[in-house]
Amino acid sequence: MIEIQNLTKHYGEIKAIEDVTFTVEKGEILGFLGPNGAGKTTTMNIITGYIPSTSGTVKVSGYDIMDQPREVKKRIGYMPEHPPLYLDMTVKDYLDFSASLKEVDKKTWKSQKNDIMELVKITHVQHRLIRNLSKGYRQRVGLAQALVGAPEVLILDEPTVGLDPKQIIEIRKLIKALGKSHTIILSSHILPEVSAVCERVVIINKGKIVAVDTPEQLSKNLVDYSKFTITIAGPDKKVKELLQQVYGIIEIEVQNKIRENEFSYIVEADKEVDVRKPIFHKLAEHGYPILELKSLSMSLEEIFLQLTTEEKEVN
Amino acid sequence: MWAIWKREVQAYFYQPIAYVLISLSFLVLSIYYTFGTIAGRYAEMNTLLSNIIFILTFIIPILTMRILTEDRKSGTEVMLVTSPVEVYEIVIGKYLASLTVFLVIYVLTFTYPIIIAALGGKMEIPMLLGGYLAFLLIGMSFIAVGVFASSLTENQIVAAIIGFVILLVIHLVDPIANYVGGVLAKILGIFSLLSRYEDLNSGILDITSIIYYLSFTAVFLFLTTRVIDKRRWSQG
């Protein structure tokens, strides 16, 4: 659906993005994750044809943005970080304008208009001036504008920035729902947002892609060893001794004392060995029951920090 | 293109700017008309029309100052450029919107010759038509300059000043050409909108003058698209 090949953008000496390559499949929600200034907006501006790239290609449904910009633009609904709103218009007039700008024919638009306003819940403010709307509503009008003409692709740049938690949850739900009928690229510098909404994540830092994967797979790949928390009833010294005998366990640390003769531990083990069963047998042999055993997979947040602070290449 | 035209015309009338400009120009013109033409009992419009340029020099930069600056400032430029329209369509749509407001003023001035005719004044029709043609053409050219000026900055006031300065330079071309003389005068003559205006206004219907104004307009609108494109290449 969207193919991005070796995309590079220079401003004089400054390289805003370099050699960015990724693809988005039809019907996918792709998260575009990176700290502020990583090149997310630049990439999105290039995909949507707002600014030209220095080199590299962007193809949407097989059309190249440089060669057939009109065909590409017809297929994309773009919501920039700051919604492009005419404050002097009413919501309805603004959407009508957007529809005629995108050359949506009148009949189609008539049937589409109410659905869109219903979907983003702005029907009741349609006659109000955009100037008088709150930030949350403005954001929704911006999103509605991107939906005009039912484009196959939606590009949303930081769609939840500046919203309150309740609005954020609503917008995320909406994006998830839209994902059923659209191909979406969603940028964010907030990790939970991306893992909550997206099926696949592209992580960009300093203009370069550092990882492309599913949120789960990213966690898996990055962990060199598996980590567990275990709560065991029994004296800590004895339990520690027993655990050390289990093949594959690298390190054991007492996390805290829960009550008399009951401790929780953090255990690090070799990634290749499943140590859970041997731990159970070993402890059962000596009559120390396991009260809890939980795997600690690394959260995306940690990965992100790791990726962006150490710039570790994954792929 | 027409979507943009429609929106911009609406925007002019959503805000007081169109009303203020229209009534202000009409007021000033009517003062000229009442105390010049009618009080002097002249059965002609051309004296008045030649004074109009002076008024347009002030009015047009204000008329066009927000036409492109606003989109840059509020970020709506992204919406326009990422829509399936070409940059030149955006520029022409905007230009036509400014021209539409100008045409309101233009049409309002038709009342003047009608009053003269009603009072029994005998006007020379070719002179009258020539004068109005010149008025339209100079208005079109000035608006193109104003639109160009508004593409250069995101500040409305700065845009108005740039537009005003360009129009002022156009006013000064003839005196400077007279002063320097020779080849340089001929070169400067290329930029002389006003001498051609006087020709048309005095009833000399020269087709090259008409083409000149239309080309002048086209060149400035083309430059405007170049400015917008250039900025797209260099910004983030």
Interface residues (C-beta under 8 A of the other chain):
Chain A: K9 Y11 A16 T41 T42 N45 T48 G49 Y50 I51 P52 P69 R70 K73 K74 I76 Y78 P80 H82 P83 P84 L85 Y86 L87 D88 M89 D93 F97 S98 S100 L101 K102 E103 Q145
Chain B: W2 A3 I4 K6 R7 Q10 A11 Y14 Q15 S74 G75 T76 E77 V78 M79 L80 V81 T82 S83 P84 V85 E86 R232 W233 S234 Q235 G236
